[in-house]
Amino acid sequence: MTAADSAPKHGQARRDELRARVLEAVERQLRSGATYAEVMVNDVVAEAGISRSTFYAYFVDKTNLLRTWYEDFTQVILDAAQAWWSLDGTATKQDVRGALEQIMDAYRAHPELMTATHEAIGADHGVREAVDTAMRRYIGGLRSHIETGQAGKFIDPALPAAETAYWLQWMAERGLHRMVHAESEVGQERLAEAYAGIVWNTLYAPTRR
Protein backbone atom coordinates (compact mmCIF):
# COMPACT_ATOMS: atom_id res chain seq x y z
CA MET A 1 0.00 0.00 0.00
CA THR A 2 1.35 3.43 -0.95
CA ALA A 3 1.13 6.60 1.10
CA ALA A 4 -1.53 7.82 -1.30
CA ASP A 5 -3.58 4.66 -0.69
CA SER A 6 -3.47 5.08 3.08
CA ALA A 7 -4.02 8.85 3.12
CA PRO A 8 -7.44 10.00 4.40
CA LYS A 9 -9.93 10.82 1.66
CA HIS A 10 -11.67 14.16 1.42
CA GLY A 11 -14.50 15.78 -0.51
CA GLN A 12 -16.09 13.75 -3.27
CA ALA A 13 -13.75 10.78 -2.77
CA ARG A 14 -14.78 10.56 0.89
CA ARG A 15 -18.45 10.88 -0.01
CA ASP A 16 -18.16 8.13 -2.65
CA GLU A 17 -16.39 5.79 -0.23
CA LEU A 18 -18.98 6.33 2.51
CA ARG A 19 -21.88 5.95 0.12
CA ALA A 20 -20.50 2.63 -1.15
CA ARG A 21 -20.18 1.34 2.42
CA VAL A 22 -23.66 2.51 3.37
CA LEU A 23 -25.26 1.08 0.23
CA GLU A 24 -23.58 -2.28 0.83
CA ALA A 25 -25.06 -2.29 4.33
CA VAL A 26 -28.49 -1.38 2.94
CA GLU A 27 -28.28 -4.15 0.32
CA ARG A 28 -27.40 -6.72 2.98
CA GLN A 29 -30.42 -5.72 5.04
CA LEU A 30 -32.68 -5.85 1.99
CA ARG A 31 -31.34 -9.30 1.09
CA SER A 32 -32.19 -10.44 4.61
CA GLY A 33 -35.85 -9.69 3.89
CA ALA A 34 -36.38 -6.11 5.09
CA THR A 35 -38.24 -3.62 2.94
CA TYR A 36 -36.62 -0.24 2.35
CA ALA A 37 -39.18 1.36 4.69
CA GLU A 38 -38.04 -1.04 7.42
CA VAL A 39 -34.33 -0.26 7.00
CA MET A 40 -33.33 2.02 9.86
CA VAL A 41 -30.48 4.53 9.69
CA ASN A 42 -29.22 3.40 13.11
CA ASP A 43 -28.82 -0.17 11.86
CA VAL A 44 -27.20 0.92 8.60
CA VAL A 45 -24.59 3.17 10.19
CA ALA A 46 -23.75 0.50 12.77
CA GLU A 47 -23.20 -2.07 10.03
CA ALA A 48 -21.26 0.40 7.88
CA GLY A 49 -19.05 1.40 10.81
CA ILE A 50 -19.84 5.11 10.77
CA SER A 51 -21.68 7.48 13.11
CA ARG A 52 -25.14 8.94 12.60
CA SER A 53 -23.59 12.42 12.45
CA THR A 54 -21.30 11.29 9.64
CA PHE A 55 -24.23 9.81 7.74
CA TYR A 56 -26.27 13.01 8.00
CA ALA A 57 -23.24 15.15 7.13
CA TYR A 58 -23.21 13.49 3.70
CA PHE A 59 -26.82 12.37 3.14
CA VAL A 60 -30.01 14.25 4.00
CA ASP A 61 -31.81 10.98 4.75
CA LYS A 62 -31.94 7.40 3.50
CA THR A 63 -34.26 8.35 0.63
CA ASN A 64 -31.78 10.99 -0.53
CA LEU A 65 -29.14 8.25 -0.48
CA LEU A 66 -31.34 6.03 -2.65
CA ARG A 67 -32.17 8.83 -5.08
CA THR A 68 -28.51 9.76 -5.53
CA TRP A 69 -27.63 6.12 -6.17
CA TYR A 70 -30.40 5.79 -8.76
CA GLU A 71 -29.31 8.92 -10.60
CA ASP A 72 -25.80 7.46 -10.92
CA PHE A 73 -27.26 4.08 -11.89
CA THR A 74 -29.22 5.76 -14.67
CA GLN A 75 -25.94 6.68 -16.35
CA VAL A 76 -24.73 3.08 -16.04
CA ILE A 77 -27.85 1.91 -17.88
CA LEU A 78 -27.51 4.61 -20.52
CA ASP A 79 -23.89 3.58 -21.11
CA ALA A 80 -24.96 -0.05 -21.46
CA ALA A 81 -27.79 0.93 -23.82
CA GLN A 82 -25.34 2.58 -26.20
CA ALA A 83 -24.30 -0.90 -27.34
CA TRP A 84 -27.86 -1.33 -28.60
CA TRP A 85 -28.48 2.17 -29.89
CA SER A 86 -25.23 2.16 -31.87
CA LEU A 87 -26.27 -0.88 -33.94
CA ASP A 88 -26.71 -0.33 -37.66
CA GLY A 89 -28.12 -2.16 -40.65
CA THR A 90 -25.53 -4.92 -40.44
CA ALA A 91 -26.75 -6.05 -37.01
CA THR A 92 -28.10 -9.57 -36.57
CA LYS A 93 -30.55 -10.82 -33.99
CA GLN A 94 -27.58 -12.17 -32.02
CA ASP A 95 -26.02 -8.70 -32.05
CA VAL A 96 -29.26 -7.29 -30.65
CA ARG A 97 -29.38 -9.95 -27.98
CA GLY A 98 -25.75 -9.33 -26.98
CA ALA A 99 -26.44 -5.61 -26.63
CA LEU A 100 -29.59 -6.17 -24.59
CA GLU A 101 -27.76 -8.59 -22.30
CA GLN A 102 -25.45 -5.74 -21.31
CA ILE A 103 -28.51 -3.85 -20.06
CA MET A 104 -29.78 -6.95 -18.26
CA ASP A 105 -26.40 -7.43 -16.59
CA ALA A 106 -26.43 -3.85 -15.33
CA TYR A 107 -29.89 -4.29 -13.79
CA ARG A 108 -28.93 -7.68 -12.37
CA ALA A 109 -26.07 -6.17 -10.33
CA HIS A 110 -28.33 -4.38 -7.79
CA PRO A 111 -31.77 -6.03 -7.64
CA GLU A 112 -32.43 -5.07 -4.03
CA LEU A 113 -31.75 -1.37 -4.61
CA MET A 114 -33.87 -1.43 -7.76
CA THR A 115 -36.73 -2.94 -5.77
CA ALA A 116 -36.25 -0.30 -3.06
CA THR A 117 -36.37 2.46 -5.68
CA HIS A 118 -39.67 1.21 -7.05
CA GLU A 119 -40.98 0.87 -3.49
CA ALA A 120 -40.08 4.51 -2.76
CA ILE A 121 -41.71 5.94 -5.91
CA GLY A 122 -45.13 6.11 -4.28
CA ALA A 123 -43.90 7.81 -1.13
CA ASP A 124 -41.12 10.18 -2.22
CA HIS A 125 -41.45 12.88 -4.86
CA GLY A 126 -37.68 13.07 -5.39
CA VAL A 127 -37.35 9.37 -6.17
CA ARG A 128 -40.40 9.49 -8.42
CA GLU A 129 -38.94 12.43 -10.33
CA ALA A 130 -35.56 10.68 -10.65
CA VAL A 131 -37.24 7.61 -12.16
CA ASP A 132 -39.39 9.73 -14.49
CA THR A 133 -36.32 11.66 -15.64
CA ALA A 134 -34.43 8.44 -16.26
CA MET A 135 -37.31 7.02 -18.29
CA ARG A 136 -37.48 10.16 -20.41
CA ARG A 137 -33.78 9.80 -21.15
CA TYR A 138 -34.12 6.09 -22.01
CA ILE A 139 -37.11 6.72 -24.24
CA GLY A 140 -35.37 9.64 -25.92
CA GLY A 141 -32.29 7.54 -26.67
CA LEU A 142 -34.34 4.69 -28.08
CA ARG A 143 -36.47 7.07 -30.14
CA SER A 144 -33.31 8.52 -31.70
CA HIS A 145 -32.11 5.01 -32.55
CA ILE A 146 -35.46 4.16 -34.15
CA GLU A 147 -35.45 7.35 -36.21
CA THR A 148 -31.86 6.73 -37.30
CA GLY A 149 -32.75 3.18 -38.25
CA GLN A 150 -35.78 4.29 -40.20
CA ALA A 151 -33.69 6.80 -42.12
CA GLY A 152 -31.14 4.06 -42.75
CA LYS A 153 -33.87 1.59 -43.77
CA PHE A 154 -33.00 -1.05 -41.16
CA ILE A 155 -35.91 -0.32 -38.79
CA ASP A 156 -39.54 -0.63 -39.83
CA PRO A 157 -40.48 2.77 -41.32
CA ALA A 158 -44.16 2.24 -40.51
CA LEU A 159 -43.56 2.47 -36.76
CA PRO A 160 -44.32 5.74 -34.92
CA ALA A 161 -40.89 6.31 -33.36
CA ALA A 162 -41.87 8.13 -30.17
CA GLU A 163 -44.75 5.83 -29.27
CA THR A 164 -42.79 2.66 -30.09
CA ALA A 165 -39.91 3.82 -27.91
CA TYR A 166 -42.38 4.59 -25.11
CA TRP A 167 -43.98 1.15 -25.18
CA LEU A 168 -40.75 -0.82 -25.58
CA GLN A 169 -39.02 1.04 -22.77
CA TRP A 170 -41.83 0.88 -20.24
CA MET A 171 -42.38 -2.82 -20.95
CA ALA A 172 -38.66 -3.44 -20.55
CA GLU A 173 -38.50 -1.42 -17.33
CA ARG A 174 -41.14 -3.58 -15.68
CA GLY A 175 -39.63 -6.78 -17.04
CA LEU A 176 -36.12 -5.85 -15.92
CA HIS A 177 -37.44 -4.92 -12.49
CA ARG A 178 -38.98 -8.39 -12.14
CA MET A 179 -36.16 -10.19 -13.94
CA VAL A 180 -34.31 -11.58 -10.93
CA HIS A 181 -37.49 -13.23 -9.66
CA ALA A 182 -38.40 -14.54 -13.11
CA GLU A 183 -34.93 -16.01 -13.71
CA SER A 184 -35.46 -18.48 -10.89
CA GLU A 185 -38.52 -19.78 -12.72
CA VAL A 186 -37.67 -19.68 -16.44
CA GLY A 187 -33.91 -19.09 -16.58
CA GLN A 188 -31.63 -16.28 -17.68
CA GLU A 189 -31.09 -17.58 -21.23
CA ARG A 190 -34.81 -17.82 -22.01
CA LEU A 191 -35.46 -14.31 -20.71
CA ALA A 192 -32.63 -12.89 -22.83
CA GLU A 193 -33.89 -14.72 -25.91
CA ALA A 194 -37.45 -13.50 -25.35
CA TYR A 195 -36.34 -9.89 -24.84
CA ALA A 196 -34.24 -10.01 -28.01
CA GLY A 197 -37.11 -11.60 -29.93
CA ILE A 198 -39.53 -8.83 -28.95
CA VAL A 199 -37.10 -6.09 -29.95
CA TRP A 200 -35.94 -7.82 -33.15
CA ASN A 201 -39.44 -8.63 -34.40
CA THR A 202 -40.75 -5.17 -33.55
CA LEU A 203 -37.96 -3.04 -34.99
CA TYR A 204 -35.68 -4.89 -37.38
CA ALA A 205 -37.34 -8.03 -38.77
CA PRO A 206 -39.84 -6.21 -41.05
CA THR A 207 -36.97 -4.74 -43.08
CA ARG A 208 -35.28 -8.14 -43.52
CA ARG A 209 -38.17 -9.97 -45.16
N, C-alpha and C positions, 0 to 999 in steps of 0.2 A: 504493500500500500504506500502511495506517495504522500507527501505532505499535503498536496492539493486534495487527495482523496479523503484525508482525515480532517481537513479544515472544516470549521462550521459553515453551514450554508446560510445564505441570507436572501431576502427578497423573494423573487419568483421561484428560485431553486428550492428555497426552504418551504414555500407554499406547496410546490409540486410534490416534494418528498412527504410532507405531512398529509396531503390529500390522498396520496397513494396508500399510505399506512391506514388512514381512516377508512377509505373505501374497501380495502382488504378486510378490515374488521367488520364493516357493514355486510359485505358479501358472505362472510363466514356465518354471521347471525341469520342472514336470509336463508342460507343453505340449511341451517339447523331447523328451519320451519317458521321463523318469525315473519310477519308481514312488515313492510316498511313503517307502518304506523306504530307497530309494537317495538321497533328498535329505539332504544333510549340512548341519548347522548352520553349519560353516565357510563353505560355499559360499553359503548363504542370507545370512549377515550381511555377507559381502563384497559381494554383489550389492545388498543393501539399504543399504549404507554405514554400518553400525553395528558396534560391537565385540561380541565374544562376551560380555564382562562385562555389556554393556548388555542383550543378549538375555536372559541368565539372570537379570538383575535384574528383568525383567518377566514372563518365561515360564519355568516349571519345566523344560520340554523342548519339543521340537517337537510331541509328541503333545498336551501341554497346550494349546499354541497352536491345534492343530486342534480340540480339544474345545471350547475357548472360542468359536472361530469358529462351530462347528456350533450351539452353544446360542443364539448370537445369530441365526443363520440360521433356527433353528426359529421364532423370533418373526416373522421376515419371511414365512415360509410361512403361519403362523397368521393374520397380517394379510391376506395375499392370499386365504386361504380364507374369510375373512369375507364376501367378495363372493358366494361360493356359499352359505354357510350362512345368509345373510340373505335369500335368495330366498323368495318366498311363492307362493301359489296362482295368481298372475297370470303367473308366469314361463313363458317359452317355451323351446323347445330351444335357440334362439339365445342366450337369456339365460344358460342353463346353460353353453353353450360359451364365451361371453365370460368368465364367471366362472372357469371352469377354465383358460382361457388365461392368466389372471393368475398362477395357480399354476405353470403351465408356464414362463412368462417368468421367474419367480423362480428356478426350478431351472436354467433355461438360462443364467443369469448366471455361475454358478461350477461348470461341469461337472467341472473337474479336482479341485477341493476336495471335491466330492461323491464322486467316485471314490476319493479318498484316504481319506475318512471310512469308506466301506464296506470299503476295504482294511484299515483299522486296527481294525475291529470284532473280528476274530478274535484280535488280539494285545494289545489294550488294554482293560482292564475299564472304565476311565473313558469311553472313546469308546462302547463297547457300551452302557453305562448311559445316556449322553446320547441315543443313538439310540432306545433303548427308551422313555425318558421322553418324547421327542418323539412317538413313535408313539402312546403312550397319550394324549397331548394331542390329536393329530389325530383319533384314533378317538373320543375323548370328544366333541370338537366336532361331528363328523359324526353321531354317535349322537344328540346333542341336536337337531340339525337334522332327522333322520329322525323322531324322536318328536314334534317340533313339527309337522312336515308331516303326520304321521299324525293328530294331534289336529285339524289344520286341513283334513283330507281332501284334501290335494294330493300325498301320498306313500302308496304302496300300504300299506294297513293290515295286510295279511297278512304283511309282512316282519318277521322278528325284528330289532329295531333294533340291538342290540349286535353280533350276529353279522354282519349286513349291513354295518355300519360297519367291522368288522374285515376282512372280505374285500375290500371296495372299497378300503380304505386301503392294505392290504398289496399288493394288485395294482397300485395306482397308484404306490406307492413304488418297486416294482421297475421298472415301466414308465418312470417319470420318471427313474430312475437311468440307464436305458439309452437314454433319449430322444435324446440328442445323436448317438449312433451310428446310431440308427434313422432319424433325419431325413435322413441322407445317402442312405438307401436308398429310403424311401417318401415323404419330404417332410413338412414341418411342418403343412401344412393337413390332410393325410389323418390324421395322428396326432391332431390336435385334434378332428377330426370323429369319429374312432373313440372317443376318450375320452368325448366328449359323448354319443355314441350309447349307450355302455355305461351311463353314469350315468342318462341320460334314460329308457332302456327299463327299467332296474332299479327306479328310484325313482318317477318321475313318470308315465310313459306309462300304467300300468294304471288310473290315476284319470281319464284323459282319454278313455277309450274309451266 
